[in-house]
C-alpha cells in the first residue's frame, strides 16, 4: 500500500512538471515573438531617423549655400518662379486634369531640387 502511494505521488509530480514545462514553453515563445516585434520596430525607427538626418543635412547644406552664395540662390529661386508663372499661364488651356497634376508635380520637384525648404 505504501509503494502504490509513492508511485501515484511521483505520477502527479510528473504531470504537474510537464504542465508547467508546457506553460513555460508558451511564455518563452511569446517573449521571443515580442522581442522580434520590438527589434523590427526599433530597426524601422532607426532607418526613419537616418532618413530624417540625411534630409536635415541636405537642408543645412542648402542653407549654407544660401548664406555663402546668396546671388546663386536668388537666381535659382527666380528661375523657379518663372516656372510657376509659366505653369499657371498654361493651366487654363489644359484639357486633361491628369496633365495638370503631372505638370504641377514636375514643377514641385524642380522647386524642391533647386532650393530645399527648411
Secondary structure, DSSP 4 states (H G I P E B T S, - for coil): -HHHHHHHHHHHHHHHHHHHHHHHHHHHHHHHHHHHHHHHHHHHHHHHHHHHHHHHHHHHHHHHHHHH-HHHHHHHHHHHHHHHHHHHHHHTT---HHHHHHHHHHHHHHHHHHS---
